[in-house]
Amino acid sequence: MKTLMVQGTTSDAGKSTLVAGLCRVLVNAGFNVAPFKPQNMALNSAVTKDGGEIGRAQALQAIAAKVEARIDFNPILLKPNSDTGAQVIVHGKALSNMEAGKYHDYKKVAMQAVLTSHQRLALDHDVLLVEGAGSPAEINLRANDIANMGYAEAVDCPVILVADIDRGGVFAHLVGTLALLSESEQERVKGFIINRFRGDIKLLESGLDWLEERTGKPVLGVLPYLHDLALDAEDAVALDNKVTQVQVNVFVPLLPHMSNHTDFDPLRLQPNINLQYIKMGQSLQGADLIILPGSKNVTSDLTFLKQQGWQQEIDQHLRYGGKVMGICGGYQMLGEKIFDPEHIESHVEQVSGLGLLDFTTTLTENKTLSQVCATMTLNNETCQLTGYEIHCGVSNGPALSKPLLNIQVQPSDKNQHGIADGCISNDGQIIATYLHGFFDCPAPTQLVLNWLGIKDFKAPIIDISQHREIQLERLAKVCNEHLNMDKIKLIIAQSKNT
């Protein structure tokens, strides 16, 4: 198997998007390619078919490569649950919560999991496109590194370095990063890609010539700034959305540990839906629908929500006939109590919920991870939908006797004898579910719009899978046009078999 690694001069330099684009270019050219990220830190995750958890970016890259997502694409996933700690997920399963210092010591063990995944992928694929994490020049993180050059050195693979020119200082980023690498690591870097350029390329050419002369490394391409490129984000919440004619206002409280905000991408992309993430100090007033999102630290985020005065605004919103939805952690917040006897998320063993629905939740070590098919019934209307579960809580109580979803045990099971999920309040104003990806298909979105009383919705409802496919092909086209793919393929061909 040939391996090529994409590293960045900074976080958000475009590594994830570039790997996705290269995956689609190569698979379209007939290569048997797979994505890989040794270590990922993100609150947006996805569930593989075999019930493991990986970074959202690797799930997107798998789609780009036209392969089924598997746990080996992201053997180490870190999900931050505080400023200094994270849940450590190894080969798709949660190992434990670790503080940063403890995890730093654990990296030697983690590297073995990384290399095991690499070796397994080598049996099934001809080319592995690897995404680094952050920057390889973080001096304080160099010891026992598994995310960047530590991995590249271990498997002896070439590296392409990408930098974001839109941030400014692109030449300093590239030259400075290269200068902070060891001699063997510098030799490993086979070229540069400059990302997010806008303007006259002729004005950049003298700088590119200087960069190549200074470093002896070729510039493999300059990618343009792709306006409106809408692909699953790994971390940053996309706060912008273009609304042409507002028919419904959907407000989502921006919680400190909000997870899987990609749940709301289909709504954000709808031109007639005004999706707003409500920040600290802002008000929820004016919403037609308030959605409480998923959270990696439900008890902490619930406390934050109350401190913002949002509980009172949610109560008022409901008194005036508004609608509320909870997804995963947001679902748990709607109940009477959240118990954490095993200190899964904090040292607080119980917190009071919003008290809007009669149920309680107990957090447990065992995490539910599954892809599911379900039937939803809302306002006497029914539809099919798919999604995925990622949660460590078990909810019980009278409110759950009126479920929102019926999950089929098998995807082909279309009867009504599956597993109940979520709930609908007695007055019909609140719905809740553990299911992520709820809005990815048009049918459940349409039923929610009907529930909100929105008539004659003026725009076609987006199917996120179709939309994603269009965006990936657009990205591949841009990569083919603006990157020297012949040189990149040669770099891959000349790399050692690993």
Solvent accessible surface area in square Angstrom, and as a share of the most:
residue,aa,sasa,rsa
1,M,27,0.12
2,K,50,0.21
3,T,0,0.00
4,L,0,0.00
5,M,0,0.00
6,V,0,0.00
7,Q,0,0.00
8,G,0,0.00
9,T,10,0.06
10,T,31,0.18
11,S,73,0.47
12,D,87,0.45
13,A,0,0.00
14,G,7,0.06
15,K,11,0.05
16,S,26,0.17
17,T,42,0.25
18,L,3,0.01
19,V,0,0.00
20,A,0,0.00
21,G,0,0.00
22,L,1,0.00
23,C,0,0.00
24,R,1,0.00
25,V,4,0.03
26,L,1,0.00
27,V,31,0.18
28,N,77,0.39
29,A,56,0.44
30,G,68,0.66
31,F,72,0.30
32,N,60,0.31
33,V,2,0.01
34,A,0,0.00
35,P,0,0.00
36,F,0,0.00
37,K,7,0.03
38,P,0,0.00
39,Q,26,0.11
40,N,1,0.00
41,M,103,0.46
42,A,2,0.02
43,L,32,0.16
44,N,2,0.01
45,S,0,0.00
46,A,8,0.06
47,V,9,0.05
48,T,0,0.00
49,K,150,0.63
50,D,101,0.52
51,G,12,0.12
52,G,1,0.01
53,E,0,0.00
54,I,0,0.00
55,G,0,0.00
56,R,24,0.09
57,A,1,0.01
58,Q,0,0.00
59,A,14,0.11
60,L,7,0.04
61,Q,0,0.00
62,A,1,0.01
63,I,68,0.35
64,A,0,0.00
65,A,1,0.01
66,K,118,0.50
67,V,41,0.23
68,E,107,0.48
69,A,21,0.16
70,R,62,0.23
71,I,35,0.18
72,D,5,0.03
73,F,1,0.00
74,N,1,0.00
75,P,0,0.00
76,I,0,0.00
77,L,0,0.00
78,L,6,0.03
79,K,5,0.02
80,P,34,0.22
81,N,15,0.08
82,S,50,0.32
83,D,151,0.78
84,T,84,0.49
85,G,8,0.08
86,A,9,0.07
87,Q,15,0.07
88,V,1,0.01
89,I,1,0.00
90,V,30,0.17
91,H,43,0.19
92,G,1,0.01
93,K,110,0.47
94,A,40,0.31
95,L,93,0.46
96,S,45,0.29
97,N,66,0.34
98,M,13,0.06
99,E,98,0.44
100,A,69,0.53
101,G,51,0.49
102,K,122,0.52
103,Y,18,0.07
104,H,55,0.25
105,D,109,0.56
106,Y,40,0.15
107,K,14,0.06
108,K,137,0.58
109,V,88,0.50
110,A,1,0.00
111,M,28,0.12
112,Q,112,0.50
113,A,13,0.10
114,V,0,0.00
115,L,39,0.19
116,T,52,0.30
117,S,0,0.00
118,H,7,0.03
119,Q,114,0.51
120,R,90,0.33
121,L,0,0.00
122,A,28,0.22
123,L,150,0.75
124,D,75,0.39
125,H,18,0.08
126,D,85,0.44
127,V,4,0.03
128,L,0,0.00
129,L,0,0.00
130,V,0,0.00
131,E,2,0.01
132,G,0,0.00
133,A,23,0.18
134,G,24,0.23
135,S,10,0.07
136,P,4,0.02
137,A,15,0.11
138,E,78,0.35
139,I,109,0.55
140,N,117,0.60
141,L,87,0.43
142,R,66,0.24
143,A,61,0.47
144,N,60,0.31
145,D,21,0.11
146,I,2,0.01
147,A,8,0.06
148,N,9,0.04
149,M,3,0.01
150,G,22,0.21
151,Y,0,0.00
152,A,0,0.00
153,E,66,0.30
154,A,55,0.42
155,V,15,0.09
156,D,50,0.26
157,C,2,0.01
158,P,9,0.06
159,V,0,0.00
160,I,0,0.00
161,L,0,0.00
162,V,0,0.00
163,A,0,0.00
164,D,6,0.03
165,I,33,0.17
166,D,65,0.34
167,R,121,0.44
168,G,39,0.37
169,G,46,0.44
170,V,7,0.04
171,F,55,0.23
172,A,71,0.55
173,H,55,0.25
174,L,0,0.00
175,V,26,0.15
176,G,30,0.29
177,T,9,0.05
178,L,15,0.08
179,A,71,0.55
180,L,94,0.47
181,L,9,0.04
182,S,50,0.32
183,E,132,0.59
184,S,53,0.34
185,E,13,0.06
186,Q,56,0.25
187,E,108,0.48
188,R,34,0.13
189,V,1,0.01
190,K,85,0.36
191,G,0,0.00
192,F,0,0.00
193,I,0,0.00
194,I,0,0.00
195,N,15,0.08
196,R,57,0.21
197,F,28,0.12
198,R,129,0.47
199,G,67,0.65
200,D,74,0.38
201,I,73,0.37
202,K,148,0.63
203,L,150,0.74
204,L,15,0.07
205,E,82,0.37
206,S,84,0.54
207,G,16,0.16
208,L,24,0.12
209,D,91,0.47
210,W,114,0.40
211,L,0,0.00
212,E,63,0.28
213,E,155,0.69
214,R,150,0.55
215,T,28,0.16
216,G,64,0.62
217,K,31,0.13
218,P,41,0.26
219,V,24,0.14
220,L,2,0.01
221,G,10,0.10
222,V,17,0.10
223,L,11,0.05
224,P,37,0.23
225,Y,67,0.25
226,L,37,0.18
227,H,104,0.47
228,D,98,0.51
229,L,45,0.22
230,A,16,0.12
231,L,28,0.14
232,D,20,0.10
233,A,31,0.24
234,E,29,0.13
235,D,80,0.42
236,A,70,0.54
237,V,40,0.23
238,A,33,0.26
239,L,88,0.44
240,D,103,0.53
241,N,36,0.18
242,K,146,0.62
243,V,48,0.28
244,T,113,0.66
245,Q,97,0.43
246,V,75,0.43
247,Q,39,0.17
248,V,0,0.00
249,N,37,0.19
250,V,3,0.02
251,F,14,0.06
252,V,0,0.00
253,P,0,0.00
254,L,45,0.22
255,L,6,0.03
256,P,75,0.47
257,H,30,0.13
258,M,12,0.05
259,S,9,0.06
260,N,2,0.01
261,H,9,0.04
262,T,8,0.04
263,D,3,0.01
264,F,1,0.00
265,D,17,0.09
266,P,4,0.03
267,L,6,0.03
268,R,32,0.12
269,L,41,0.20
270,Q,2,0.01
271,P,43,0.27
272,N,7,0.04
273,I,1,0.01
274,N,24,0.12
275,L,4,0.02
276,Q,74,0.33
277,Y,18,0.07
278,I,6,0.03
279,K,88,0.37
280,M,134,0.60
281,G,73,0.71
282,Q,90,0.40
283,S,51,0.33
284,L,3,0.01
285,Q,117,0.52
286,G,59,0.56
287,A,13,0.10
288,D,57,0.29
289,L,2,0.01
290,I,0,0.00
291,I,0,0.00
292,L,0,0.00
293,P,0,0.00
294,G,1,0.01
295,S,14,0.09
296,K,23,0.10
297,N,10,0.05
298,V,4,0.02
299,T,5,0.03
300,S,46,0.29
301,D,0,0.00
302,L,2,0.01
303,T,62,0.36
304,F,27,0.11
305,L,0,0.00
306,K,65,0.28
307,Q,132,0.58
308,Q,49,0.22
309,G,26,0.25
310,W,1,0.00
311,Q,41,0.18
312,Q,118,0.52
313,E,35,0.16
314,I,0,0.00
315,D,45,0.23
316,Q,53,0.24
317,H,24,0.11
318,L,24,0.12
319,R,170,0.62
320,Y,172,0.66
321,G,46,0.44
322,G,12,0.12
323,K,37,0.16
324,V,0,0.00
325,M,0,0.00
326,G,0,0.00
327,I,0,0.00
328,C,9,0.05
329,G,1,0.01
330,G,0,0.00
331,Y,1,0.00
332,Q,4,0.02
333,M,0,0.00
334,L,0,0.00
335,G,0,0.00
336,E,72,0.32
337,K,66,0.28
338,I,0,0.00
339,F,66,0.27
340,D,0,0.00
341,P,71,0.44
342,E,92,0.41
343,H,79,0.35
344,I,22,0.11
345,E,24,0.11
346,S,32,0.21
347,H,163,0.73
348,V,79,0.46
349,E,95,0.43
350,Q,87,0.39
351,V,28,0.16
352,S,54,0.35
353,G,7,0.07
354,L,10,0.05
355,G,37,0.36
356,L,44,0.22
357,L,10,0.05
358,D,76,0.39
359,F,3,0.01
360,T,45,0.26
361,T,0,0.00
362,T,49,0.29
363,L,1,0.01
364,T,35,0.21
365,E,124,0.55
366,N,128,0.66
367,K,40,0.17
368,T,54,0.31
369,L,22,0.11
370,S,33,0.21
371,Q,90,0.40
372,V,16,0.09
373,C,29,0.17
374,A,0,0.00
375,T,4,0.02
376,M,0,0.00
377,T,65,0.38
378,L,3,0.02
379,N,90,0.46
380,N,153,0.79
381,E,67,0.30
382,T,81,0.47
383,C,15,0.09
384,Q,83,0.37
385,L,6,0.03
386,T,70,0.41
387,G,13,0.13
388,Y,20,0.08
389,E,20,0.09
390,I,14,0.07
391,H,22,0.10
392,C,21,0.12
393,G,2,0.02
394,V,80,0.46
395,S,12,0.07
396,N,96,0.49
397,G,31,0.29
398,P,92,0.58
399,A,18,0.14
400,L,43,0.21
401,S,97,0.63
402,K,90,0.38
403,P,51,0.32
404,L,3,0.01
405,L,4,0.02
406,N,26,0.14
407,I,11,0.06
408,Q,7,0.03
409,V,93,0.54
410,Q,108,0.48
411,P,86,0.54
412,S,95,0.61
413,D,34,0.17
414,K,122,0.52
415,N,74,0.38
416,Q,106,0.47
417,H,155,0.69
418,G,22,0.21
419,I,104,0.53
420,A,61,0.48
421,D,11,0.06
422,G,5,0.04
423,C,0,0.00
424,I,19,0.10
425,S,10,0.06
426,N,146,0.75
427,D,100,0.52
428,G,22,0.21
429,Q,31,0.14
430,I,8,0.04
431,I,0,0.00
432,A,0,0.00
433,T,0,0.00
434,Y,14,0.05
435,L,0,0.00
436,H,3,0.01
437,G,4,0.04
438,F,0,0.00
439,F,1,0.01
440,D,27,0.14
441,C,40,0.24
442,P,46,0.29
443,A,41,0.32
444,P,0,0.00
445,T,4,0.02
446,Q,63,0.28
447,L,17,0.08
448,V,4,0.02
449,L,5,0.02
450,N,43,0.22
451,W,8,0.03
452,L,30,0.15
453,G,42,0.40
454,I,27,0.14
455,K,151,0.64
456,D,123,0.64
457,F,33,0.14
458,K,123,0.52
459,A,15,0.11
460,P,121,0.76
461,I,32,0.16
462,I,32,0.16
463,D,34,0.18
464,I,16,0.08
465,S,66,0.42
466,Q,121,0.54
467,H,39,0.17
468,R,22,0.08
469,E,69,0.31
470,I,113,0.58
471,Q,17,0.08
472,L,0,0.00
473,E,72,0.32
474,R,81,0.29
475,L,3,0.02
476,A,3,0.02
477,K,127,0.54
478,V,17,0.10
479,C,0,0.00
480,N,84,0.43
481,E,104,0.46
482,H,78,0.35
483,L,11,0.05
484,N,61,0.31
485,M,15,0.07
486,D,113,0.58
487,K,92,0.39
488,I,1,0.00
489,K,64,0.27
490,L,96,0.48
491,I,23,0.12
492,I,5,0.03
493,A,61,0.47
494,Q,133,0.59
495,S,10,0.06
496,K,132,0.56
497,N,113,0.58
498,T,46,0.27
